[in-house]
Amino acid sequence: MSQKEKVTDKKKALLDATLNLVNNDGFHKASMSKIAKLAKVAPATIYLYFENKQDLINSLYLSVKSSFSDYAFKDYRDDLPVKKGFEIIWNNIADYKLNKIDEATFLSQCDNSPIIDDAIAEEGLKHLQPLLDLWKKAKDEGIVKPLSNYILYAYTIYPLSFLLAIQQKNYYKISDEMRQKAFQSAWDAIKI
């Protein structure tokens, strides 16, 4: 194994351990020593890759957000009709939230708490740019309501987090039929 592969493996182990601990114990209980122990590295090793815990969390957030973006926009092209393009993005996000539960849970925590720096949150928004561009096109063409992107997100994407939570608790199983109905409800909420 090359030195570069060892570095990548240790850094990935640290990010994975942080994800696990933040999701299971919360940000404040995810101490650097617990992260190092779970990653099977010496505590001082963390500081070879990250300045401090906040830098580690910020790095993890951007890494997960990048992975989320790659997943969300696969098979999407900006030349598709608006509804079809949105359906592809929405279903990709649904797949991500329902199948990459640890990552989706972490992003949800970041969206609902101040655990990441504001500048990093702004940088994370760039990962949604294809969706924001689609909504701009849709508003310009009079296809969706001329609302803030935050409202559009709240009515279309954010409910997926709720569906994930109830499925995780085994309160409800999201069938393909229910998923299609959920997409149609999201679309109906924003279309003109």
N, C-alpha and C positions, 0 to 999 in steps of 0.2 A: 504494500500500500504506500502510495507516495505521501510526502509531507502535506501537500495540498489536500489530498483526500482525507487525511487525519484531521486537518483543521476544519474542513467542511463537516465531517462526521461529528466532531465535538461541538461545533456551533449548532448543528441541527439537533443534537441531543439536548443541548441547553434550551433551545427554542421549544422543542417537544415537551421537555420537563416543565417549562414555564407554562405552556398551554395547559397541561394536565393539572398543575397545582392551582393556577388561577381559576380554572373551571370548577375544580372540586373544593378548594379551600378559600377562594377569594384572593384578591390582590394583596391585601395586607398580611395574610397568613402565608403567602408564598415567599418565604424568606430565601435569601441567597444560599444559605447553607442547605435548605431543603431542595432547592433547585439543583445544586451541585450534586447532592447525594442521589437524587433521582436520575440525573444525567450520567452518574458514575464518573464524575471528574472531581478533581481537587477544587475546593472553593475559589482558590486564587486563579484558576483557569478561566473563570467567568470574566475576570477583568482583562484578560488578553483579547477578548472579543467585544466587550461592552464596558462603557464607562461606569455604569451603575445600574441599579434595578430599573430605573425609569428608562434608560437607554435600551435595556433588554426588552422591556414591555413595548416600547415604541417600535423597536426593530421587529418584534414578533407581530405586532399589529400590521405593519407595512408588508411583511412577508405573507401573512394570511390574507390581507386585502388584495394583494397581487394575485394570489392563487384564486381567490374568489372572483376577481375580474376575469382572469383567463377562463374560468369555468362559465361565468355568466354570459360571456360574449362569444363562446364557441358557436360556430355555424351561423352567426349573425352577420348580415351584410347591410350596409346602410342604403343599398338600392332596393331593398324589399319594401313592400307596402307597409305603412305604419303599424297596422294591427298585427300583421304577420311577424314583423320584426319584434314588436313588443311581446308577442306570444312566445317567440323563441327565447328571448331574454328572460321573461317571467318563468317559463318552464325550466330553464337552466338554473335560475336562482332557486326555484323550488327544489330541484334535484340536489343542489348544493346544500341547502338548509336541511333537507331530509336525509341526506346520505353522508354528509361531512359534518356530523353533529358537533364534534368538539370544536372545530373551526368556527362553525356558525354560532355556537354558544359564546365563544370568546368574542366574536365581532359584536354580538348583541350586547354583551357586557360593556364593551368599549363604547357602543352607541348610547348606552343608558347610564353612563357614569363618567366621572372626570379622570379615569385612570390613564388616559393618553394625553399628551400635550396638545394644545390647540393647533399649533403649527403642523403637527403630525396628522391630526384629524383633517385639516385642510388638504394636506398632501394625499390623504386617503381618498378624499372626494374625487380626485383626478381619476381614480380607478373606475369611477362610474360615468366617465365622460361620454361613451357611446350611448348610454341610456339618456343622459341629459341632452345630447345632440338630437336623439330621436324625439324626445318630448318637445324640444324647440321646433323641430320640423313639423310635428303634429299640431302644435299651437299655431304656428305660422300658416298652416294649411286649413285651420279651423276644424281639425279632427278631434282634438281633445280640448277640454276646458282650459281657458287661459289662467291657470292657477300657478302658484309658486311650486317649484320643483319639490319642495319639502312636503307640500300638501299632496302632490301626485304620488310621492314616495309613500307617504303615510297611508294613503288609500289603496295602494296597489302592491307594494313590496313588503311593507312592515307587517301586514297580517300574516305573512308566511312565518314570521317568528312565533306568532301565537299558535299557528297550526303545528309547528315543530314542537312547541312546549306541550301541547295537549297530547300529541302522539307519543312523545317521550314518556309521559306519565301514564300511558296506556289508557287514556280516557276515550280516545277516538282513533280509528285507523283511517288514514286518508287513502281512499281508493282512487283509481284512475278517473272514475266518474265524478267523484267529489272534487278531485283536483281540477278537472275541466270546468266544473261549476264554479269553483273558486276563481279560476282565471276569468271566466265570463263576468263574474261579479266585480272583479278588479277592473276589467275593461269598462263595464257599464258605469262604474263610479266616476270615470274620468272622461269618457267620450261625450261629445256634444250630441 
